[in-house]
Amino acid sequence: MPPPHRPMLGILGGTGMGDALGVLGKGEQHWVDTPFGPPAAPITVAEVAGVPVALLARHGEGHRYPPSEVPYRANVFALKSLGVTHLLATSAAGSLREEIHPRDLVLPDQLIDRTHRRESTFFDALAVHVEFAQPFCSQLRRAVLGAAEGKARDGGTYVCMEGPQFSTRAESELHRSWGADLIGMTLLPEAKLAREAELCYLAINLVTDYDCWRPPRAELDGQALLQEIRGHLGAATAAALALLRSAIPAVARLPATGCRCQQALAYAVWTASAHIHEETRDRLGLLLGRVLAGR
């Protein structure tokens, strides 16, 4: 693990990237138990460019979990328990804009939540309301963009739909009318949970195709279209791996603490201390300990 004054970086690999994380480095595997069950896969703590990094495949080994069934709470809690302070999340996405092309890498800056089947908070037994106006960490964004050297797009609104089916044409046009730029199925509730866990969190979207507002070329049958999308995903995955290799040393130079993301609970716990049960304190001590100790 890094010294306490340096950040500990975690990487959550999504579609394509989950299976490719091993390319970044081999290391020790950790099976972590959490109050929310096990994470999707063992977490590998590897050294990448001389920096310890915790690697986790969001969908599990062999892409086991569909988006609605990913153990988001366990994933984030397990990474936090291993000392992660800064979390980069890769995720495949469809483009809602002509100028955002397949194979692009995009660092979104806003989210729209259209999920409805997922547990979206750690705090079922008490009232906790974190600020979420800016869902991604600005310090982490600057570090990654600096390392990207113009090879990633900065900003965009990502719509997280429930799935597992893709959009209808009407839905796709609706999302475009809202000003959304990207659509996917996995950044929520993950981003909300990262904020509740007081982690610095940033997403890197791997654009695989245009959403259905833009019909595919007429000459492509279903098999050819699937092969084209897989080709885009493979190219975007290679580009994302290169970006991560460049970004990891830049993130390692950030201060470990002091970001607003890491103070998200300071004024967020509304339940009076006397009404927070000991079982809740014990179960969620990793998240609540600092805040409750100050009361």
N, C-alpha and C positions, 0 to 999 in steps of 0.2 A: 504494500500500500504506500501511497505517497506521503511525505511528511505533512503534518497538519496544516502548514501554511500554504500548501499547494492544492489545487483542486484535484478531485478524483473524477475521472471522466467515465461515463457509461455510454454505450451505444446499443440502441434497440434496432435490430434489423428487421425490416418488413419484407414484403413480397420481393423475391429475387435476392435481396441483401441478406435475409436471414440465413440462407444456405451458404452465402459467400463470406460471412464474417470470419470463418476459420482462416481465410486467406490473409487477414490482417495479422494474425499471430496465434501461436499455440500457447497454452498455459494451463493453470490448475482449474479444474472444474469444481464448482460449489453448488451443491443441492441445498437450497435455502427453504426452510419452513417459515410460513408467515401466518398471521391470524386469518388470512383470506385464502389459505391453501397454498399449494406449491406454485411457483411461476411456471411459465409455459415450457421451459427447458432449463437444464443446468446453466448457471452463469459461469463463463470462462473469464478468469482474470489473466490477461496476457500483457506482455510488454511490447508496445508498438512505438518505434522510434525512441526507445528509451523511456517511454511513459507507461505506467500501469493503466490498463483500460479494462473495464468490465463489459463483456460482450454477451448479449442476450437476443436470441431469435424470438421475436414477438409471437409468431404463430406456432412455435414449438418445432421440434425436430421433424423433418418431413412435411412441414406446413400442415400440422395436425389440426389447428384450431381455425375455424372460419371467423370472420371479423366480430360477429356478435358474441362468440364464445371465448374469445381471448381473455385470459385471466388478468385483466388490466391492473386490478388492485394488487394482486400478488406480484406481478412483474415490477411495478414501481416500488412497492414496499421492500421487496427483496433487494433491489438495487440500492435503495437507501440504507438498508441494513448492512451492506458491504462497504459503506462509506462513500458512495457516489454523491457528488455535489453538483455535477454538471452532466446533463443528459442530452445526447444527440439522437434523434429518432428519424430513421429513414422510412419512407412510405411511398408506394406506387400511387400514381394519380392520373386521372384523365384531364385533358385540357378543355376549358370552356372558352378559350380565346384563340383566335387565328394566330396571333403573334407568339403564343406559347406552344412550342413545337414538341412532338415526340422526341425523346432523348434529351430534352432539356433537364437541367437541375434547377429547382425553384425553392427558395427559402420563404415560405409564406409568412405574412405578419398578422393575419386575422383568420378567425374561424367562425363558421356557422354550424350549429349543432342540429342535425336532423335525425339523431338516433333516438330510440325509445325503448330499447330492451336491455340496457346495460346499467350496471351499478356505477354511479358516477361520483361517489364520495366515499371516503374512509369513515366519515363521521355520522353513522346512522343513529347513534345513541346520544348525541348532543347536537346543539345548534352551532355550526361553524360556517361562516360566510366569507370566503376569501375574495379579494378583488381579482378580476379577470379581464379587465378592459383591454390590456395588452397581454395576450396569452403566451407570447414568446419572449425570451430573455434578450434584452438589447445588447448587453455586454458579450454574450455568447455569439450573437449575430455578427457583431463587428469583427470578432476574432475569426469566425469562419469565412466571412466575406473577404477579409484581408488575405486569407490563405487561398481563396478561390481564384484570385487574380482575374476577375471578370468572367469566370467560367460557370457562374451560377447567377440566376436572376434573383434580385432582391425584392421581396414583397409580393403580395397577392392574397386573395381571400380563398380559403379552402372550405368547401362544403363537405361535412362528414355525414354521409347517408347511412342508413342501417344495413342495407343489403340483405342477403347475399346477392340478390338480383341487381342488375345494373338499372340505370335510369330509363324511364320512358322518354320519348321525344318531348312531351309536354313538360315533364319535370326538368329536363335539361335546359329547355328554353326559359323556364321559370328561374332556375338558378342563375342563368345569364342575366336575366332582367334584374336580379338582386345585386348585380355587380360582382358576382363570384367569378373566380378565375380558374379554379381547380376543383376536382371532385374526387373523393376517395372514401374509404370505409374504416379507417383505423386511428386517426389522430385524436379522436374523442371516444371515451372520456380520458384517454391517456394524458392529454395536456392539462386537464383539470386536476387530475390526481397528482401530477408532477408539481403543480402549484400548491396543492394542499400539503405535499411532502416537502415543500420549501426547496425544491430543486430548480436550478437554472435549466431551462428546457428550450430546445430549438429543433424544428423539423427541417428535413431535407427531402423534398418531393422529387421522385423519379417519374418523369412524364412518359407514359407508355403509348398513349394514343389520344385522339380527339374523342370527347364524349359524343353521344349520338345526335347532338344538335347538328353535327357536320357528318353527313352520310359518308361511309367508306367508298372508295373507288368502285365503280360498277363491275370492273373485271375481276375483282377479288371475291372468290367464294369463301365459305366459312373457314375452311382449312387454311387457305392462303392468308386470310386476315389474321387468324390466330398465329401463324408463323411470323407475320410481319410484326405483331404486337410483341411476341417473344423476342424478336430481334431488337426491337426498341428497348425492351426491358434489359436485355443483356448489355447493350451499349450504355444505357444509363447506369446500370450497376457498376460497370467498369469505371465510368466517370466518377461515380459516387465514392468508390473505393479509393481512387486517386485523390479526391478531395479530402476524404477522411485522413489519409496519410499525411497530407499537407496541413490539415487543420489541427491534428492532435497536438503537435508541439506548440502551436499558437494558443490553444486552450490551456495547456499546461502552464503557460506563463501568466494566466489570469490569477488574480487573488482568489484564494479559496473561499473567503467570506466577504460580506459587505454589500452584496447585491440585494436589491429590493426583493427579488424573488425569494431570497433566503430569510426574509422577515414576513412572509405572507400571513402567518398565523398570529402575529404580534397583537393585532386588534380584531381578529376574526372570530375568537371564541366567545359566544354570547351566553352560553349556559353558565350559571353561577357555579363556582367551585364546589360548594356544598352539595350540589345536585349532580355532580359527575361521579358515578359509581367507581369504586375501587377496581372492579373488574375491567371497566373501560380504561381507567388509568394504566393498568397493567398491560392490557392488550395493545393499547396505542401509545405506550410510553415513548417509543422511538419518535413519534410525531409530536406528541403533546408535552413531553417532559420539560422542555425548556420554558414553554409558555406557562404551564401550571406551577412550575417552581417559583416563578416571579409573582405569584398571586398571594 
